[in-house]
Amino acid sequence: MERGLDLRGLVCPMPVIKTKKALSDISDGEVLKVLTTDPGSRSDIPALVKRIGFKIAEIQEDNGSYIFLITR
């Protein structure tokens, strides 16, 4: 199952805060798809994910948006 989190337009630290909250609600095997436009997210989101023991399945960049697929 995939959940989506649209954080486009938000700036640091909100994408990290909202991503962390959403990750606390996903189960094993679920995927969280996070969309951001904050360039800092490119390093901040992977750092958060690693710190709390989740994994980045994929990172994409598309016209100034960043797409993170995160698994538990």
SEKOL-771578 format. One record per atom (N, C-alpha, C): y, z, x. Coordinates in steps of 0.2 Angstrom, whole numbers, plus 5000, padded with zeros to 4 digits. Layout:
SEKOL-771578
YZX;...
END
This chain:
SEKOL-771578
499450005004;500050005000;500650005004;501149975002;501849965006;502349995002;502750035005;503350065002;503950035005;504550025002;505149995005;505750045005;506150035010;506750085011;507250035013;507750025009;508349975011;508950025013;509050025019;509550065022;510150015025;510149955023;510649905025;511349935023;511849935028;512549955027;512650025029;512050065030;512150135033;512250135040;512550185043;512650185050;512350255052;512250265059;511950325062;512350385060;512050435058;511250445059;510950435052;511250415047;510850405041;510250365041;510150305044;509550275044;508950315047;509050355052;508550395055;508450455050;508950485047;508850545042;508450525036;508650465033;508250445027;507550415029;507450385035;506750365037;506350425038;506550475041;506150535042;505950565035;506450565031;506250595024;505750555021;505750485021;505350445018;504650445021;504650455027;503950465031;503550525029;503950575027;503550635025;503250625019;503350575015;503050565008;502550515008;502350475014;501850425014;501150455016;500650425014;499950455015;499650405021;499150435023;498750395028;498550325026;498650275030;498550205028;499150175024;499650205022;500150175019;500650145024;501050095022;501550065027;502250075024;502750095028;503450105026;503750045029;504150005025;504549945027;505249975027;505549975032;506250005033;506749945035;507249935031;507749875032;508349915034;508649895040;509349925042;509749865045;510349885045;510849835049;511149875055;511049935056;511349975061;511049955068;511349925072;511049905079;510749965082;511050025081;510750085085;510050105082;509850075076;509150085073;508650055078;508850005081;508349965085;507950015090;508350065093;508050115097;507950175094;508350195089;508250265086;507650265081;507550215077;506950225073;506250225077;506150185082;505550195086;505550255089;506050285092;506050355095;505850405090;506150405084;505950455079;505150445077;504950385076;504250375074;503750395079;503950385086;503550415091;503550485091;504050515090;504150595091;503750625085;503750595079;503350635074;502650605073;502450565078;501750545078;501550485073;501950445071;501850385067;501850325072;501650265069;501650205073;502050155070;502350115075;502750055073;502249995073;502049965067;501649915067;501949845069;502649845067;502949785069;503749795068;504149755072;504849755072;505049685072;505549675067;505749605066;506549605066;506849555068;507549545068;507749485064;508149485059;508349435055;509049435053;509449385056;510149385054;510549455054;510449495059;510849555059;510449615056;509849595053;509549655050;508849665054;508649725054;508049755057;507549775052;506949755053;506449765049;505849805053;505749865051;505249905054;504649915049;504049905051;503449915047;503149975051;503150035047;502850095050;502250125047;501750145051;501150175048;501050245050;500650275046;500550345047;499950355052;
END
